[in-house]
Amino acid sequence: MRFALKPGEAVRLTLALAKAVKLALKPAREPKAGSFEGLAAIDVSRAGKLSVALSSATYVDLIRDGKALKSAGHERLADCTGIHKTVTFDVTPGRYIIQLIGAPERTVEMMTAG
């Protein structure tokens, strides 16, 4: 990946049809036919919590050194907020891959905080 996000950035990602993306790890759940997926890199500069907020019902894996991190928490929000859910992970400094799977639409808005 040529560039990486920084915690605190909000982006709109354009995803590809499921199976068209070479995922970093095999997903724990098979994506539904017709869903979308994609990858983004993020550089974390300090240890702590990293939250990934998504605008749609999309599965998210946070990957480092070829392994998915176990989430430290999930929160679903009212759709009127524009944020469907937030997933939080415990992180240490380094580069991570955010793997998005099963998105119902080609674009997803994502914000990271940490």
Sequence and secondary structure as in RCSB ss.txt:
>XXXX:A:sequence
MRFALKPGEAVRLTLALAKAVKLALKPAREPKAGSFEGLAAIDVSRAGKLSVALSSATYVDLIRDGKALKSAGHE
RLADCTGIHKTVTFDVTPGRYIIQLIGAPERTVEMMTAG
>XXXX:A:secstr
    B TT EEEEE EETTSS  SS  SS   TT EEEEEEEEE SSEEEEEEESSS EEEEEETTEE   SEEE
E  GGGS  EEEEEEE SEEEEEEEEEESSSEEEEEEE 
